[in-house]
């Protein structure tokens, strides 16, 4: 998951037990679980909407290239006319 092994997980649980206390630990764990679930659902929805938007953008035709500039009269950079 986050590169956390069993030893690290046990240390985190022990610290949480000392900091929060055994009475409030189940409440805190439930709240964190709900928060994780909501965050996961939100990220999944965002990912799916971005994928759908990317698929729709592939269907659009590419824009037309700009038309070249048209000159009826030769400009100063054209040089003298041929005899």
C-alpha positions in Angstrom: 0.0 0.0 0.0 2.3 2.8 1.2 5.4 0.6 1.7 4.3 -0.1 5.3 5.2 -3.5 6.6 3.8 -5.4 9.5 6.3 -4.1 12.0 5.6 -0.5 11.0 1.8 -1.1 11.2 2.1 -2.5 14.7 4.1 0.5 15.8 1.5 2.9 14.3 -1.3 1.0 16.1 0.5 1.0 19.4 1.1 4.8 19.2 -2.5 5.4 18.2 -3.6 3.3 21.2 -1.5 5.4 23.6 -2.4 8.7 22.1 -6.2 8.2 21.5 -6.9 5.7 24.3 -8.6 2.3 24.1 -12.1 3.9 24.5 -12.0 6.2 21.6 -9.8 4.1 19.3 -12.8 2.3 17.6 -14.5 5.6 16.9 -11.4 7.2 15.5 -10.7 4.1 13.3 -14.3 4.2 12.0 -14.0 7.9 11.2 -10.7 7.3 9.4 -12.2 4.5 7.4 -15.1 6.6 6.3 -12.8 9.4 5.4 -10.6 7.0 3.4 -13.7 5.6 1.6 -15.0 9.1 0.7 -11.6 10.1 -0.6 -11.3 7.0 -2.6 -14.7 7.4 -4.2 -14.0 11.1 -5.0 -10.7 10.3 -6.6 -12.3 7.4 -8.6 -15.0 9.7 -9.9 -12.5 12.4 -10.8 -10.3 9.8 -12.6 -13.3 8.5 -14.6 -14.5 12.0 -15.6 -11.0 12.9 -16.8 -10.8 9.7 -18.8 -14.2 10.4 -20.4 -13.1 13.9 -21.2 -9.9 12.6 -22.8 -11.8 10.1 -24.9 -14.2 12.9 -26.1 -11.3 15.2 -27.0 -10.0 12.4 -29.3 -13.2 12.4 -31.3 -13.0 16.1 -32.1 -11.5 16.9 -35.5 -8.2 18.8 -35.5 -8.6 22.5 -36.1 -8.0 23.8 -39.7 -4.5 25.3 -40.2 -4.5 29.1 -40.6 -4.7 30.4 -44.2 -1.4 31.7 -45.6 -1.1 35.4 -45.9 -2.0 36.6 -49.4 -0.2 39.4 -51.1 -1.4 41.1 -54.2 1.4 43.6 -54.5 5.0 42.7 -54.0 6.4 44.3 -50.9 9.8 46.0 -50.4 11.4 42.6 -49.7 10.5 41.3 -53.1 13.3 43.1 -54.9 13.2 44.8 -58.4 11.0 43.3 -61.1 12.6 41.1 -63.8 13.2 42.8 -67.2 
